[in-house]
Amino acid sequence: MYTYLIDGYNELSPLSDLEINFLPDLMNAIELLFLTYWNSVGNVEESEKAKRLAMWIFKEKFYLR
């Protein structure tokens, strides 16, 4: 869940509500970059992992808002 990640960041530097709301989208964008990279080098196993994680992040973000 994102709460641990948010709590960790808030200990170092408090996040605004806008930043907290954008965090799932940022994490999903990062996973899509990994997915694109693994596809480009032909690593099917890592590509599938990145795809599953991106899909999970996309679904989970609606529970946070």
N, CA, C and O atoms as a GROMACS GRO file, in nm:
protein
  260
    1MET      N    1   0.085  -0.118   0.000
    1MET     CA    2   0.000   0.000   0.000
    1MET      C    3   0.089   0.124   0.000
    1MET      O    4   0.204   0.119   0.043
    2TYR      N    5   0.035   0.232  -0.047
    2TYR     CA    6   0.111   0.356  -0.060
    2TYR      C    7   0.136   0.427   0.072
    2TYR      O    8   0.222   0.515   0.079
    3THR      N    9   0.062   0.392   0.176
    3THR     CA   10   0.074   0.466   0.301
    3THR      C   11   0.215   0.462   0.358
    3THR      O   12   0.263   0.561   0.412
    4TYR      N   13   0.282   0.347   0.347
    4TYR     CA   14   0.419   0.336   0.398
    4TYR      C   15   0.514   0.427   0.319
    4TYR      O   16   0.601   0.492   0.376
    5LEU      N   17   0.495   0.430   0.190
    5LEU     CA   18   0.578   0.515   0.104
    5LEU      C   19   0.556   0.662   0.137
    5LEU      O   20   0.651   0.739   0.151
    6ILE      N   21   0.430   0.700   0.150
    6ILE     CA   22   0.396   0.839   0.182
    6ILE      C   23   0.450   0.877   0.320
    6ILE      O   24   0.507   0.985   0.337
    7ASP      N   25   0.434   0.788   0.418
    7ASP     CA   26   0.485   0.815   0.553
    7ASP      C   27   0.636   0.834   0.552
    7ASP      O   28   0.689   0.922   0.620
    8GLY      N   29   0.705   0.751   0.476
    8GLY     CA   30   0.850   0.763   0.467
    8GLY      C   31   0.895   0.894   0.406
    8GLY      O   32   0.986   0.959   0.458
    9TYR      N   33   0.830   0.935   0.299
    9TYR     CA   34   0.863   1.064   0.239
    9TYR      C   35   0.830   1.178   0.333
    9TYR      O   36   0.907   1.274   0.344
   10ASN      N   37   0.718   1.169   0.400
   10ASN     CA   38   0.677   1.277   0.490
   10ASN      C   39   0.773   1.295   0.608
   10ASN      O   40   0.782   1.405   0.663
   11GLU      N   41   0.843   1.191   0.647
   11GLU     CA   42   0.942   1.204   0.754
   11GLU      C   43   1.059   1.292   0.711
   11GLU      O   44   1.115   1.366   0.792
   12LEU      N   45   1.096   1.283   0.583
   12LEU     CA   46   1.209   1.361   0.532
   12LEU      C   47   1.166   1.500   0.485
   12LEU      O   48   1.234   1.599   0.513
   13SER      N   49   1.055   1.505   0.416
   13SER     CA   50   1.006   1.630   0.360
   13SER      C   51   0.856   1.616   0.339
   13SER      O   52   0.812   1.535   0.258
   14PRO      N   53   0.777   1.694   0.412
   14PRO     CA   54   0.631   1.679   0.400
   14PRO      C   55   0.582   1.698   0.256
   14PRO      O   56   0.628   1.786   0.184
   15LEU      N   57   0.490   1.613   0.217
   15LEU     CA   58   0.432   1.618   0.084
   15LEU      C   59   0.300   1.695   0.088
   15LEU      O   60   0.224   1.686   0.184
   16SER      N   61   0.275   1.769  -0.018
   16SER     CA   62   0.147   1.838  -0.029
   16SER      C   63   0.039   1.738  -0.071
   16SER      O   64   0.071   1.627  -0.115
   17ASP      N   65  -0.085   1.775  -0.059
   17ASP     CA   66  -0.194   1.688  -0.104
   17ASP      C   67  -0.184   1.660  -0.253
   17ASP      O   68  -0.213   1.549  -0.298
   18LEU      N   69  -0.142   1.760  -0.330
   18LEU     CA   70  -0.125   1.742  -0.474
   18LEU      C   71  -0.019   1.636  -0.503
   18LEU      O   72  -0.039   1.549  -0.588
   19GLU      N   73   0.092   1.642  -0.432
   19GLU     CA   74   0.199   1.543  -0.451
   19GLU      C   75   0.152   1.404  -0.411
   19GLU      O   76   0.182   1.306  -0.480
   20ILE      N   77   0.080   1.394  -0.302
   20ILE     CA   78   0.030   1.264  -0.257
   20ILE      C   79  -0.067   1.206  -0.359
   20ILE      O   80  -0.064   1.086  -0.387
   21ASN      N   81  -0.153   1.290  -0.415
   21ASN     CA   82  -0.249   1.242  -0.515
   21ASN      C   83  -0.182   1.202  -0.646
   21ASN      O   84  -0.232   1.115  -0.716
   22PHE      N   85  -0.069   1.265  -0.678
   22PHE     CA   86   0.000   1.236  -0.803
   22PHE      C   87   0.093   1.114  -0.793
   22PHE      O   88   0.130   1.057  -0.895
   23LEU      N   89   0.129   1.076  -0.672
   23LEU     CA   90   0.226   0.968  -0.651
   23LEU      C   91   0.191   0.838  -0.725
   23LEU      O   92   0.280   0.781  -0.788
   24PRO      N   93   0.068   0.788  -0.719
   24PRO     CA   94   0.038   0.664  -0.794
   24PRO      C   95   0.060   0.679  -0.944
   24PRO      O   96   0.108   0.585  -1.008
   25ASP      N   97   0.027   0.795  -1.000
   25ASP     CA   98   0.049   0.816  -1.143
   25ASP      C   99   0.197   0.818  -1.177
   25ASP      O  100   0.239   0.765  -1.279
   26LEU      N  101   0.276   0.879  -1.090
   26LEU     CA  102   0.421   0.882  -1.109
   26LEU      C  103   0.479   0.741  -1.104
   26LEU      O  104   0.560   0.703  -1.187
   27MET      N  105   0.436   0.664  -1.005
   27MET     CA  106   0.485   0.527  -0.991
   27MET      C  107   0.444   0.444  -1.113
   27MET      O  108   0.522   0.361  -1.160
   28ASN      N  109   0.324   0.465  -1.164
   28ASN     CA  110   0.279   0.391  -1.281
   28ASN      C  111   0.361   0.429  -1.404
   28ASN      O  112   0.397   0.343  -1.484
   29ALA      N  113   0.391   0.558  -1.418
   29ALA     CA  114   0.474   0.602  -1.530
   29ALA      C  115   0.612   0.537  -1.526
   29ALA      O  116   0.666   0.496  -1.629
   30ILE      N  117   0.668   0.526  -1.408
   30ILE     CA  118   0.799   0.462  -1.393
   30ILE      C  119   0.792   0.315  -1.434
   30ILE      O  120   0.880   0.266  -1.504
   31GLU      N  121   0.687   0.246  -1.391
   31GLU     CA  122   0.673   0.105  -1.430
   31GLU      C  123   0.654   0.090  -1.580
   31GLU      O  124   0.703  -0.006  -1.639
   32LEU      N  125   0.583   0.183  -1.642
   32LEU     CA  126   0.565   0.176  -1.787
   32LEU      C  127   0.697   0.198  -1.859
   32LEU      O  128   0.720   0.141  -1.966
   33LEU      N  129   0.785   0.281  -1.802
   33LEU     CA  130   0.920   0.296  -1.858
   33LEU      C  131   0.997   0.164  -1.849
   33LEU      O  132   1.065   0.125  -1.944
   34PHE      N  133   0.987   0.097  -1.733
   34PHE     CA  134   1.052  -0.033  -1.719
   34PHE      C  135   0.995  -0.133  -1.818
   34PHE      O  136   1.069  -0.209  -1.881
   35LEU      N  137   0.865  -0.133  -1.832
   35LEU     CA  138   0.800  -0.224  -1.926
   35LEU      C  139   0.851  -0.201  -2.068
   35LEU      O  140   0.883  -0.296  -2.140
   36THR      N  141   0.860  -0.075  -2.108
   36THR     CA  142   0.911  -0.042  -2.241
   36THR      C  143   1.056  -0.086  -2.257
   36THR      O  144   1.094  -0.141  -2.361
   37TYR      N  145   1.136  -0.062  -2.156
   37TYR     CA  146   1.277  -0.103  -2.163
   37TYR      C  147   1.290  -0.254  -2.176
   37TYR      O  148   1.359  -0.302  -2.266
   38TRP      N  149   1.224  -0.329  -2.087
   38TRP     CA  150   1.237  -0.474  -2.091
   38TRP      C  151   1.186  -0.530  -2.223
   38TRP      O  152   1.242  -0.627  -2.274
   39ASN      N  153   1.081  -0.472  -2.278
   39ASN     CA  154   1.033  -0.514  -2.410
   39ASN      C  155   1.138  -0.488  -2.517
   39ASN      O  156   1.159  -0.571  -2.605
   40SER      N  157   1.206  -0.373  -2.508
   40SER     CA  158   1.304  -0.338  -2.612
   40SER      C  159   1.426  -0.428  -2.612
   40SER      O  160   1.489  -0.447  -2.715
   41VAL      N  161   1.459  -0.486  -2.495
   41VAL     CA  162   1.575  -0.576  -2.489
   41VAL      C  163   1.534  -0.722  -2.495
   41VAL      O  164   1.618  -0.812  -2.488
   42GLY      N  165   1.403  -0.747  -2.509
   42GLY     CA  166   1.354  -0.883  -2.525
   42GLY      C  167   1.347  -0.966  -2.398
   42GLY      O  168   1.346  -1.089  -2.405
   43ASN      N  169   1.343  -0.903  -2.283
   43ASN     CA  170   1.336  -0.976  -2.157
   43ASN      C  171   1.188  -0.991  -2.118
   43ASN      O  172   1.131  -0.905  -2.052
   44VAL      N  173   1.130  -1.102  -2.160
   44VAL     CA  174   0.987  -1.125  -2.142
   44VAL      C  175   0.950  -1.137  -1.994
   44VAL      O  176   0.847  -1.085  -1.952
   45GLU      N  177   1.031  -1.205  -1.916
   45GLU     CA  178   1.001  -1.225  -1.775
   45GLU      C  179   0.992  -1.093  -1.699
   45GLU      O  180   0.895  -1.069  -1.626
   46GLU      N  181   1.092  -1.007  -1.716
   46GLU     CA  182   1.090  -0.878  -1.648
   46GLU      C  183   0.981  -0.787  -1.703
   46GLU      O  184   0.921  -0.709  -1.630
   47SER      N  185   0.956  -0.798  -1.831
   47SER     CA  186   0.848  -0.721  -1.893
   47SER      C  187   0.713  -0.756  -1.832
   47SER      O  188   0.633  -0.668  -1.804
   48GLU      N  189   0.690  -0.883  -1.811
   48GLU     CA  190   0.563  -0.927  -1.750
   48GLU      C  191   0.552  -0.879  -1.605
   48GLU      O  192   0.443  -0.842  -1.560
   49LYS      N  193   0.663  -0.881  -1.533
   49LYS     CA  194   0.662  -0.830  -1.394
   49LYS      C  195   0.624  -0.682  -1.392
   49LYS      O  196   0.540  -0.640  -1.312
   50ALA      N  197   0.685  -0.605  -1.480
   50ALA     CA  198   0.656  -0.462  -1.486
   50ALA      C  199   0.511  -0.438  -1.527
   50ALA      O  200   0.446  -0.347  -1.476
   51LYS      N  201   0.461  -0.519  -1.618
   51LYS     CA  202   0.322  -0.506  -1.661
   51LYS      C  203   0.225  -0.535  -1.547
   51LYS      O  204   0.130  -0.460  -1.526
   52ARG      N  205   0.251  -0.642  -1.473
   52ARG     CA  206   0.164  -0.675  -1.359
   52ARG      C  207   0.166  -0.565  -1.254
   52ARG      O  208   0.062  -0.528  -1.200
   53LEU      N  209   0.284  -0.512  -1.224
   53LEU     CA  210   0.295  -0.408  -1.124
   53LEU      C  211   0.225  -0.280  -1.172
   53LEU      O  212   0.156  -0.215  -1.093
   54ALA      N  213   0.243  -0.244  -1.298
   54ALA     CA  214   0.176  -0.125  -1.352
   54ALA      C  215   0.024  -0.140  -1.344
   54ALA      O  216  -0.046  -0.046  -1.309
   55MET      N  217  -0.026  -0.258  -1.374
   55MET     CA  218  -0.170  -0.282  -1.367
   55MET      C  219  -0.218  -0.275  -1.223
   55MET      O  220  -0.326  -0.220  -1.197
   56TRP      N  221  -0.141  -0.328  -1.129
   56TRP     CA  222  -0.178  -0.324  -0.987
   56TRP      C  223  -0.183  -0.179  -0.938
   56TRP      O  224  -0.278  -0.139  -0.870
   57ILE      N  225  -0.080  -0.102  -0.972
   57ILE     CA  226  -0.074   0.038  -0.930
   57ILE      C  227  -0.195   0.113  -0.987
   57ILE      O  228  -0.258   0.191  -0.916
   58PHE      N  229  -0.226   0.091  -1.113
   58PHE     CA  230  -0.340   0.158  -1.176
   58PHE      C  231  -0.470   0.126  -1.103
   58PHE      O  232  -0.552   0.215  -1.080
   59LYS      N  233  -0.490   0.000  -1.068
   59LYS     CA  234  -0.614  -0.040  -0.999
   59LYS      C  235  -0.616   0.013  -0.857
   59LYS      O  236  -0.720   0.062  -0.812
   60GLU      N  237  -0.505   0.006  -0.785
   60GLU     CA  238  -0.499   0.047  -0.645
   60GLU      C  239  -0.517   0.196  -0.624
   60GLU      O  240  -0.568   0.238  -0.520
   61LYS      N  241  -0.477   0.277  -0.722
   61LYS     CA  242  -0.483   0.422  -0.701
   61LYS      C  243  -0.625   0.472  -0.679
   61LYS      O  244  -0.645   0.575  -0.614
   62PHE      N  245  -0.723   0.402  -0.729
   62PHE     CA  246  -0.861   0.444  -0.712
   62PHE      C  247  -0.911   0.421  -0.570
   62PHE      O  248  -1.011   0.480  -0.529
   63TYR      N  249  -0.843   0.336  -0.496
   63TYR     CA  250  -0.879   0.314  -0.356
   63TYR      C  251  -0.824   0.422  -0.264
   63TYR      O  252  -0.869   0.437  -0.150
   64LEU      N  253  -0.727   0.498  -0.314
   64LEU     CA  254  -0.664   0.602  -0.233
   64LEU      C  255  -0.735   0.736  -0.241
   64LEU      O  256  -0.721   0.820  -0.152
   65ARG      N  257  -0.811   0.756  -0.346
   65ARG     CA  258  -0.871   0.888  -0.370
   65ARG      C  259  -1.011   0.896  -0.319
   65ARG      O  260  -1.075   1.001  -0.332
   0.00000   0.00000   0.00000
